[in-house]
Amino acid sequence: MIEEAILDKLATLLGGRAAEEVVFGQPSTGAQDDLRKATDIARAMVTEFGMSDAVGPVALSGDRRNVFLGGDGQPHMSPEMSSTMAETVDREVARLSRSALARAKELLEAHRDRLEYVAGELLEAEVLEGARLNALLSGQETAGD
C-alpha cells in the first residue's frame, strides 16, 4: 500500500470517533476497537514501513511473533532501540493519529448535512450497505427519494 492509502485508512478508522466529537462535542468508548486498529497501523507506519520523517527509513520492530507458537502476532520492538528513539516513535504515532482524526473531523464538518442525513437513515434501516450507502454518502439520494 502507498502511504496516502494508509493515511486514508487511518482517517476512516477514526471516523466514528470524529463523528462523536463533531456531533456530541466529546468522544465515547464506542470507538475503542477502531482506535486500537488505527494505533497499530500508525505504529507500523513508523516502525516497519519507514513512513516517518522523524524516524527515517528504518525498520525498528522485530519479527511478528507467531500466534500459534505462543506469540501475540504483534510486532515487537528491537531490544537495541534507545529510550530516545522509543519516545520519538511514540510521538510520531500520536502525531499520525491526531492528524488522521483532524482530517476525519474536517471532512465530517464540511459534509455535516450528509452526516446527519445518513445517521437518520441508519436509525431507520439499522444497516446500510453497498449501492444504497454510496448513494446516500454521495448525495445522489436525498430526503425525497
C-alpha atoms as an extended CHARMM CRD file, in Angstrom:
* protein
*
       145  EXT
         1         1  MET       CA              0.0000000000        0.0000000000        0.0000000000  PROA      1               0.0000000000
         2         2  ILE       CA              1.1410000000        3.5220000000       -0.6630000000  PROA      2               0.0000000000
         3         3  GLU       CA              1.4000000000        5.9960000000        2.1990000000  PROA      3               0.0000000000
         4         4  GLU       CA             -1.6130000000        8.0270000000        1.0240000000  PROA      4               0.0000000000
         5         5  ALA       CA             -3.8380000000        4.9310000000        1.1140000000  PROA      5               0.0000000000
         6         6  ILE       CA             -2.6660000000        4.0940000000        4.6290000000  PROA      6               0.0000000000
         7         7  LEU       CA             -3.3780000000        7.6480000000        5.7990000000  PROA      7               0.0000000000
         8         8  ASP       CA             -6.8580000000        7.3450000000        4.2470000000  PROA      8               0.0000000000
         9         9  LYS       CA             -7.3570000000        4.1150000000        6.2030000000  PROA      9               0.0000000000
        10        10  LEU       CA             -6.3590000000        5.8670000000        9.4450000000  PROA      10              0.0000000000
        11        11  ALA       CA             -8.8480000000        8.6920000000        8.8430000000  PROA      11              0.0000000000
        12        12  THR       CA            -11.5530000000        6.1400000000        8.0280000000  PROA      12              0.0000000000
        13        13  LEU       CA            -10.8750000000        4.1630000000       11.1910000000  PROA      13              0.0000000000
        14        14  LEU       CA            -11.0750000000        7.3370000000       13.2660000000  PROA      14              0.0000000000
        15        15  GLY       CA            -14.2640000000        8.4950000000       11.5170000000  PROA      15              0.0000000000
        16        16  GLY       CA            -16.5490000000        7.1850000000       14.2520000000  PROA      16              0.0000000000
        17        17  ARG       CA            -14.5540000000        8.9570000000       16.9430000000  PROA      17              0.0000000000
        18        18  ALA       CA            -14.5190000000       12.1060000000       14.8250000000  PROA      18              0.0000000000
        19        19  ALA       CA            -18.2910000000       11.9290000000       14.3320000000  PROA      19              0.0000000000
        20        20  GLU       CA            -18.8120000000       11.6900000000       18.0900000000  PROA      20              0.0000000000
        21        21  GLU       CA            -16.6970000000       14.7900000000       18.6100000000  PROA      21              0.0000000000
        22        22  VAL       CA            -18.3960000000       16.7180000000       15.7930000000  PROA      22              0.0000000000
        23        23  VAL       CA            -21.9510000000       15.8250000000       16.8370000000  PROA      23              0.0000000000
        24        24  PHE       CA            -21.7060000000       15.4990000000       20.6200000000  PROA      24              0.0000000000
        25        25  GLY       CA            -18.6140000000       17.5660000000       21.3610000000  PROA      25              0.0000000000
        26        26  GLN       CA            -16.9170000000       14.6850000000       23.1470000000  PROA      26              0.0000000000
        27        27  PRO       CA            -15.8140000000       11.1090000000       22.4990000000  PROA      27              0.0000000000
        28        28  SER       CA            -17.3180000000        7.9500000000       23.9520000000  PROA      28              0.0000000000
        29        29  THR       CA            -15.9670000000        4.4490000000       24.4500000000  PROA      29              0.0000000000
        30        30  GLY       CA            -17.6670000000        3.2920000000       21.2440000000  PROA      30              0.0000000000
        31        31  ALA       CA            -14.6200000000        3.7050000000       19.0140000000  PROA      31              0.0000000000
        32        32  GLN       CA            -12.2770000000        1.6000000000       21.1620000000  PROA      32              0.0000000000
        33        33  ASP       CA            -11.6020000000       -1.1470000000       18.6110000000  PROA      33              0.0000000000
        34        34  ASP       CA            -11.1190000000        1.2860000000       15.7190000000  PROA      34              0.0000000000
        35        35  LEU       CA             -8.7790000000        3.3590000000       17.8910000000  PROA      35              0.0000000000
        36        36  ARG       CA             -6.6730000000        0.2820000000       18.6510000000  PROA      36              0.0000000000
        37        37  LYS       CA             -6.5260000000       -0.6690000000       14.9580000000  PROA      37              0.0000000000
        38        38  ALA       CA             -5.5710000000        2.8640000000       13.9290000000  PROA      38              0.0000000000
        39        39  THR       CA             -2.8290000000        2.9670000000       16.5490000000  PROA      39              0.0000000000
        40        40  ASP       CA             -1.4450000000       -0.3650000000       15.3300000000  PROA      40              0.0000000000
        41        41  ILE       CA             -1.3650000000        0.9180000000       11.7540000000  PROA      41              0.0000000000
        42        42  ALA       CA              0.2790000000        4.2170000000       12.7530000000  PROA      42              0.0000000000
        43        43  ARG       CA              2.9020000000        2.3200000000       14.7530000000  PROA      43              0.0000000000
        44        44  ALA       CA              3.5870000000        0.0410000000       11.7730000000  PROA      44              0.0000000000
        45        45  MET       CA              3.9960000000        3.0960000000        9.5450000000  PROA      45              0.0000000000
        46        46  VAL       CA              6.6950000000        4.4000000000       11.8580000000  PROA      46              0.0000000000
        47        47  THR       CA              8.4370000000        1.1880000000       12.9370000000  PROA      47              0.0000000000
        48        48  GLU       CA              8.0010000000       -1.1640000000        9.9710000000  PROA      48              0.0000000000
        49        49  PHE       CA              7.3580000000        0.8320000000        6.8080000000  PROA      49              0.0000000000
        50        50  GLY       CA              9.7700000000        3.7380000000        7.2930000000  PROA      50              0.0000000000
        51        51  MET       CA              6.9830000000        6.2940000000        6.7710000000  PROA      51              0.0000000000
        52        52  SER       CA              8.1120000000        8.8710000000        9.2980000000  PROA      52              0.0000000000
        53        53  ASP       CA             10.4870000000       11.7460000000        8.6210000000  PROA      53              0.0000000000
        54        54  ALA       CA             11.3410000000       11.9560000000       12.3310000000  PROA      54              0.0000000000
        55        55  VAL       CA             12.4180000000        8.3030000000       12.4930000000  PROA      55              0.0000000000
        56        56  GLY       CA             13.5540000000        7.8010000000        8.9150000000  PROA      56              0.0000000000
        57        57  PRO       CA             13.5400000000        4.8650000000        6.5300000000  PROA      57              0.0000000000
        58        58  VAL       CA             14.4310000000        2.2050000000        9.0620000000  PROA      58              0.0000000000
        59        59  ALA       CA             12.7100000000       -0.8800000000       10.4130000000  PROA      59              0.0000000000
        60        60  LEU       CA             12.6270000000       -0.7050000000       14.1860000000  PROA      60              0.0000000000
        61        61  SER       CA             10.4000000000       -3.6260000000       15.0020000000  PROA      61              0.0000000000
        62        62  GLY       CA             11.4650000000       -7.2000000000       15.1620000000  PROA      62              0.0000000000
        63        63  ASP       CA              9.5980000000      -10.0580000000       13.5830000000  PROA      63              0.0000000000
        64        64  ARG       CA              5.9710000000      -10.6350000000       14.4310000000  PROA      64              0.0000000000
        65        65  ARG       CA              5.6460000000      -13.3870000000       16.9810000000  PROA      65              0.0000000000
        66        66  ASN       CA              3.6350000000      -16.2640000000       15.6130000000  PROA      66              0.0000000000
        67        67  VAL       CA              0.3030000000      -16.5900000000       17.4300000000  PROA      67              0.0000000000
        68        68  PHE       CA              0.3750000000      -20.3640000000       17.0420000000  PROA      68              0.0000000000
        69        69  LEU       CA              3.7290000000      -20.5620000000       18.8000000000  PROA      69              0.0000000000
        70        70  GLY       CA              2.6320000000      -18.6070000000       21.8500000000  PROA      70              0.0000000000
        71        71  GLY       CA              3.1930000000      -15.1030000000       20.4580000000  PROA      71              0.0000000000
        72        72  ASP       CA              0.6260000000      -12.3590000000       20.1470000000  PROA      72              0.0000000000
        73        73  GLY       CA              1.0390000000      -11.7040000000       16.4170000000  PROA      73              0.0000000000
        74        74  GLN       CA              2.1550000000       -8.1140000000       17.0520000000  PROA      74              0.0000000000
        75        75  PRO       CA              5.4900000000       -6.6540000000       16.0010000000  PROA      75              0.0000000000
        76        76  HSD       CA              7.9430000000       -6.2810000000       18.8510000000  PROA      76              0.0000000000
        77        77  MET       CA             10.4580000000       -3.5130000000       19.1690000000  PROA      77              0.0000000000
        78        78  SER       CA             14.0790000000       -4.2750000000       18.7350000000  PROA      78              0.0000000000
        79        79  PRO       CA             15.7580000000       -4.6060000000       22.1190000000  PROA      79              0.0000000000
        80        80  GLU       CA             18.5580000000       -2.3780000000       20.7890000000  PROA      80              0.0000000000
        81        81  MET       CA             16.2360000000        0.6410000000       20.4430000000  PROA      81              0.0000000000
        82        82  SER       CA             17.1680000000        3.5420000000       22.6700000000  PROA      82              0.0000000000
        83        83  SER       CA             14.6960000000        5.1600000000       25.0090000000  PROA      83              0.0000000000
        84        84  THR       CA             15.0570000000        8.3550000000       22.9610000000  PROA      84              0.0000000000
        85        85  MET       CA             14.0350000000        6.5200000000       19.7950000000  PROA      85              0.0000000000
        86        86  ALA       CA             11.1320000000        4.8590000000       21.6060000000  PROA      86              0.0000000000
        87        87  GLU       CA              9.9200000000        8.3100000000       22.6870000000  PROA      87              0.0000000000
        88        88  THR       CA             10.2520000000        9.5420000000       19.0910000000  PROA      88              0.0000000000
        89        89  VAL       CA              8.2170000000        6.5690000000       17.8690000000  PROA      89              0.0000000000
        90        90  ASP       CA              5.5170000000        7.2770000000       20.4420000000  PROA      90              0.0000000000
        91        91  ARG       CA              5.3930000000       10.9540000000       19.4110000000  PROA      91              0.0000000000
        92        92  GLU       CA              5.1390000000       10.0280000000       15.7230000000  PROA      92              0.0000000000
        93        93  VAL       CA              2.3640000000        7.5010000000       16.3390000000  PROA      93              0.0000000000
        94        94  ALA       CA              0.4440000000       10.1440000000       18.2920000000  PROA      94              0.0000000000
        95        95  ARG       CA              1.0880000000       12.7490000000       15.5570000000  PROA      95              0.0000000000
        96        96  LEU       CA             -0.2120000000       10.4400000000       12.8230000000  PROA      96              0.0000000000
        97        97  SER       CA             -3.2770000000        9.5730000000       14.8790000000  PROA      97              0.0000000000
        98        98  ARG       CA             -4.0540000000       13.2120000000       15.7280000000  PROA      98              0.0000000000
        99        99  SER       CA             -3.6210000000       14.2040000000       12.0950000000  PROA      99              0.0000000000
       100       100  ALA       CA             -5.9560000000       11.4370000000       10.8930000000  PROA      100             0.0000000000
       101       101  LEU       CA             -8.5710000000       12.3980000000       13.4930000000  PROA      101             0.0000000000
       102       102  ALA       CA             -8.3440000000       16.0630000000       12.4820000000  PROA      102             0.0000000000
       103       103  ARG       CA             -8.7410000000       15.1090000000        8.8200000000  PROA      103             0.0000000000
       104       104  ALA       CA            -11.7970000000       12.9670000000        9.5790000000  PROA      104             0.0000000000
       105       105  LYS       CA            -13.3720000000       15.7710000000       11.6440000000  PROA      105             0.0000000000
       106       106  GLU       CA            -12.6700000000       18.3030000000        8.9100000000  PROA      106             0.0000000000
       107       107  LEU       CA            -14.3780000000       16.0930000000        6.3140000000  PROA      107             0.0000000000
       108       108  LEU       CA            -17.3660000000       15.4420000000        8.5570000000  PROA      108             0.0000000000
       109       109  GLU       CA            -17.7670000000       19.1220000000        9.3840000000  PROA      109             0.0000000000
       110       110  ALA       CA            -17.5840000000       20.0010000000        5.6690000000  PROA      110             0.0000000000
       111       111  HSD       CA            -20.2670000000       17.4040000000        4.9260000000  PROA      111             0.0000000000
       112       112  ARG       CA            -22.3190000000       17.7290000000        8.1000000000  PROA      112             0.0000000000
       113       113  ASP       CA            -25.5820000000       17.6140000000        6.1320000000  PROA      113             0.0000000000
       114       114  ARG       CA            -24.6370000000       14.1930000000        4.7180000000  PROA      114             0.0000000000
       115       115  LEU       CA            -23.5730000000       13.0090000000        8.1800000000  PROA      115             0.0000000000
       116       116  GLU       CA            -26.9410000000       13.9820000000        9.6580000000  PROA      116             0.0000000000
       117       117  TYR       CA            -28.9040000000       12.5010000000        6.7620000000  PROA      117             0.0000000000
       118       118  VAL       CA            -27.0450000000        9.1830000000        6.7180000000  PROA      118             0.0000000000
       119       119  ALA       CA            -27.2930000000        8.9210000000       10.5190000000  PROA      119             0.0000000000
       120       120  GLY       CA            -31.0660000000        9.3890000000       10.2820000000  PROA      120             0.0000000000
       121       121  GLU       CA            -31.3320000000        6.7490000000        7.5620000000  PROA      121             0.0000000000
       122       122  LEU       CA            -29.2050000000        4.3930000000        9.6120000000  PROA      122             0.0000000000
       123       123  LEU       CA            -31.5010000000        4.8020000000       12.6120000000  PROA      123             0.0000000000
       124       124  GLU       CA            -34.4280000000        3.7330000000       10.4340000000  PROA      124             0.0000000000
       125       125  ALA       CA            -32.7760000000        0.9420000000        8.4440000000  PROA      125             0.0000000000
       126       126  GLU       CA            -30.2870000000       -0.2810000000       11.1060000000  PROA      126             0.0000000000
       127       127  VAL       CA            -27.9350000000       -1.4400000000        8.3050000000  PROA      127             0.0000000000
       128       128  LEU       CA            -26.7930000000        0.4380000000        5.1890000000  PROA      128             0.0000000000
       129       129  GLU       CA            -24.5520000000       -1.2570000000        2.6580000000  PROA      129             0.0000000000
       130       130  GLY       CA            -23.3370000000       -1.1680000000       -0.9120000000  PROA      130             0.0000000000
       131       131  ALA       CA            -25.0640000000        0.9200000000       -3.5390000000  PROA      131             0.0000000000
       132       132  ARG       CA            -27.5660000000        2.4510000000       -1.0860000000  PROA      132             0.0000000000
       133       133  LEU       CA            -24.8420000000        3.6270000000        1.2680000000  PROA      133             0.0000000000
       134       134  ASN       CA            -22.7860000000        5.0120000000       -1.6090000000  PROA      134             0.0000000000
       135       135  ALA       CA            -25.8370000000        6.8800000000       -2.9330000000  PROA      135             0.0000000000
       136       136  LEU       CA            -26.5070000000        8.3890000000        0.4880000000  PROA      136             0.0000000000
       137       137  LEU       CA            -22.8970000000        9.4220000000        1.0050000000  PROA      137             0.0000000000
       138       138  SER       CA            -22.5320000000       10.9340000000       -2.4590000000  PROA      138             0.0000000000
       139       139  GLY       CA            -25.7530000000       12.9110000000       -2.1830000000  PROA      139             0.0000000000
       140       140  GLN       CA            -27.3770000000       11.0250000000       -5.0680000000  PROA      140             0.0000000000
       141       141  GLU       CA            -30.1840000000       10.0050000000       -2.7350000000  PROA      141             0.0000000000
       142       142  THR       CA            -31.8690000000       12.7300000000       -0.7060000000  PROA      142             0.0000000000
       143       143  ALA       CA            -34.7450000000       13.0220000000        1.7380000000  PROA      143             0.0000000000
       144       144  GLY       CA            -37.3530000000       12.9410000000       -1.0130000000  PROA      144             0.0000000000
       145       145  ASP       CA            -36.0350000000        9.7110000000       -2.6110000000  PROA      145             0.0000000000
